[in-house]
């Protein structure tokens, strides 16, 4: 059983937004669709969710066509870029609306799942952006979906909160045994969260594969390094003055209140990674995997 998108087409006036899209999402996987703005990512999600129609093709989930059902019968929910909470309702009331029986008990359960167990009676405006997104996630889960759609839900969050929520949602989706489809323009986000990734360009699928397959066959996909035979994102490596793969510091970059460096490998490829304030431009440093900490 899986999600199968088959020869999906959608045209707006003279523009072909989706041009024969084909890909499969395995059951209980997190699958990412990566493309720039205008590549058709959000249109694809809206068709799967039942918020928009297609011109041709089919969307099959667990051996049934979703296109035969209205949106409210598909058991598909979506988490969007903004929280889209009702400001005149409390946090808990927003979640309660999504439960099948309008149950406060169920709403409290899902708020507990997203680590907001004490915020049922809080006002929406009292929450941070990350907390509001977690309320939206609780609301999406309260509808008891079998398929969760993630429409760039981390776009408006600061980097630290974004990374925390990415890891949290991945773990939660896996723990609940859901199938999830993430659309994003952020390639590292896709590689961090997804089991498999589909590249979408101008309404067409250019490649689908695992992180390793994209690393080998999609040059320039992102800042990912092969160290000791393992493919690691930049969040799982560090730069030191000790043993490791040599890189030369080309320049320092300051963003998000932190110091980063643009480093060059011996083969000429460059990568952005954290830098120490004491590092000197033009000097050679070492890249290695971060030490894993176990409880």
N, C-alpha and C positions, 0 to 999 in steps of 0.2 A: 504494500500500500504506500502511496506517495502522492505528491502534488505534481501533476503533469500539465505544463503549459504547451499547447499544441497549435502551431501555425497562427498565432494570434496577430490580428491586424487591426489598426485603428488609424483613421485619417481625419484630420481637421481641415476642411476646405481643401486646399491643394497640397497640404503637408502630410506626409506619411509618418505618423508618430511612432507606430509599431509596425514593423515590416516583416511579418512572418516569424514571430518569436517562438522558439522551441527551447525548452529546458525542463529538467526533472529535479524535484526536491525530494530527497529521501525522508521517510517518516522519522520523526524525532530529531532531525537535523536542524541546524541554523544555517540557512543558505543566504548568501549576500548577492545582491545585484549592484554592480558598481558602474557608474557612468557620470559624465559631467551634466550640468544643468541642460535640460532640453533633450536628453537622450531617450526619454520615454519612461523613466523609472517610476515616477509617481502615477502616471497614467496606467501603467501595468498594475500597480497595487490597487488602484481604484476600481479597475475592472474585476480583479479577484475578489475584492470586498463587496462588489455589487453596487457600487456608487456610480458606475459608468458602464456603458455598453460597449461591446466591440463590434467591428464590422465583419469579422470572420475569425474562425478558429474556435478553440475550446479550452476550458480550464477544468481539469478533472482532479478531484481529491477523493482518495479512498474509493476509487472505482465509480464515482458518480460525478456527473457534470454539474459544477456549481452554477453554471449559467441557467440551469433549469429552476433555480430557486431564487426568491427575492432575498435581498441583503439580510433581513432579520432572521431568515431560516438557514443561513449558511454556517453558523457557528464559527464565524471569522470575525476577529476584532482587530482594530488598528491603533497603534500608538504613534502619534504625529509629532512634528517638530515643536509645537506649542501644546501646553497642557489641555486647553479647551475645556476648563472646568466652569461650572455655573457659579458665578461670584455671589449670587444671592442665597446659595445653599452652603451648609457646612461641608467640611471634608467628608464626613461619614455619609451625609445625605447624597453627595455626588456619587459615592460608591454604591450606596443602597439602591439607587435608581437602576443600576445595571444588573442587580441580582434578579433571578427569575421570579422570586416570591416577594420582592421588595423587603428583604430580610435584614434587619440591623445586625443580627448575629452573624450572618454571612459576610456582611460588609466589614464588621470588626475582624473577622477571620482574615480577610484579604488585606486589610490594613496591617494586621500583625505580620503577615507574610512579607510585606514590603517594608517592614520595620518602622511602622508608624502607628503602633498599637495605642498610643495615648493621644492621638490627634483627631478622633472621631468628631468631637464637638468644636474643633478649631475652625476659624474662618479661613477661606482660601487665601486671602491677602496676607495672612500671618505666616505663610509658608515661603521658604526659599524656592528658587527655580527648580532645584533638584528634587526637593520634597514634592512640589507640584507634579513633576513628572512621575514620581513614584505613586502618587495618588491616581494619576491617569493610568498607570500600569495596574494598580489594584482594581480600578474600574473595569479595565479591559479583561482582567482575569476573572472578575466576578460574573461576567457573562458566560463563563465556562466554555471558552472556545477550544476547538481542536487545532485551529490554525491562527497564529499570531503574526500580524503584519507590522513591521517597524519602519516607519517612513521618516528617516533621518531624525530620530528622536533625541539625539545628543547635540544637535547643531547649536543651540543657544546656551550651552553650559560652559563654564570655565574648564580649563584642561584637567585639573585634578578631579573635579566632580564628574566630568565626562568619563574619565578612565574608571573611576570607582563604579559608576552606574553601568558602564559596559560590562565589567566583570560580574557585577551583581545580576544583571539581566541574563547573561549567558548561563550562570550557575542556576538561576531560578527556572529558566526554560528547560534546562536539562533535568533538574530535579522533578519538575511537574510532568515530564514526558511530552511536552508540546512540540509541534513543528512550527518553525518561525522563518519568515522571509524578511530580510533586512535590505532596504535600499539606501545607498549612501554614495556620496562622491569621494569619501575618504577611504583610500585604499588600505591604509594601515588599520583603520577601524574594522574593515571587512576581514582582514587577515587575522586580527585579534579575536574576533567574535565568531566567525563562520567556519563550519566544517567544509563547505565548498563555496566557490565564488563563480558567478557568471559576469562577464564583462559585456556591457551594453553600449553600443556606439551608433548614434544616428538611427535608433530604432531597430538595430540588428544585433544579434548575439555574435560576438567575435570569438569568445572562448568560454568554456566552463571547466573547472578543475579544482584540485586541492591547492593549498598554499604552495606545496613543493612543485606541483606541475606549473603553476603560474610563474613561480620563480625561475623555472627552467625555460619556459617557452613564451613568456610575456615580458620582454626586456623593459626595464624602467618602471616596473609595476609599483615599486615603493621602496622605502628604506628598510630592507631586510637583508640580513647578513647570514652567510653560511659559516658557522663556526663549529669545529670539531664534528662536522657531518650533520649538524642540526640547523634548520632554518629558524632564525630568531628575529623577532621584531626589535626595533631600536629600544623599546621599553625593557627588553630583557638582556641588554648588554651594557657595559660600562667602559669608560676610557680611563686608563691609569698610566702611571709611569713605570709599571713593572712588566712582567712577561705577558705576551699576547700578540695579536696580529698588528703589524706596524702601520700607522697612518700619520700623515703630516697635517698639522693644523694650518689651514689656509686663512681663516679669519674667525673672529669671535662675533656672536650674535646675541643680543639681549632681548628676550621676550618673556612675557608672563612672569616678570620679576626674577627670571633665572638666566644664567649664562650658558649659552650653547656654542658649539663650535662646528664649523664646516671643515670636515676632514677629507683627505684624499688618500685612497689606497694606492699601492704600488702600481696597479693596473690602470690607474687614472680615474676610477669611479669615486664619486664624492657622496658623503652622507652627513646628515645633521644629527649630532648627538650631544648630550650634556658635556660641559667643559668646566674645569676648575678655574677659579679666578687667577690662580697662579700659573696657568698654562701660557706659553709664549707662542705667538704666531711664527710659523716657519719651523718650529721644533717637531720632532717625531715622538708620538705617544703610542700606546698599545690598546687595542680593543679586545675585550674578552667577555665571556658570559658572566652575568651576575651570579653570586653565590645563592643557591636555593636555601631558603630557611624553612625548616620543618618543625612543627610543634612537638 
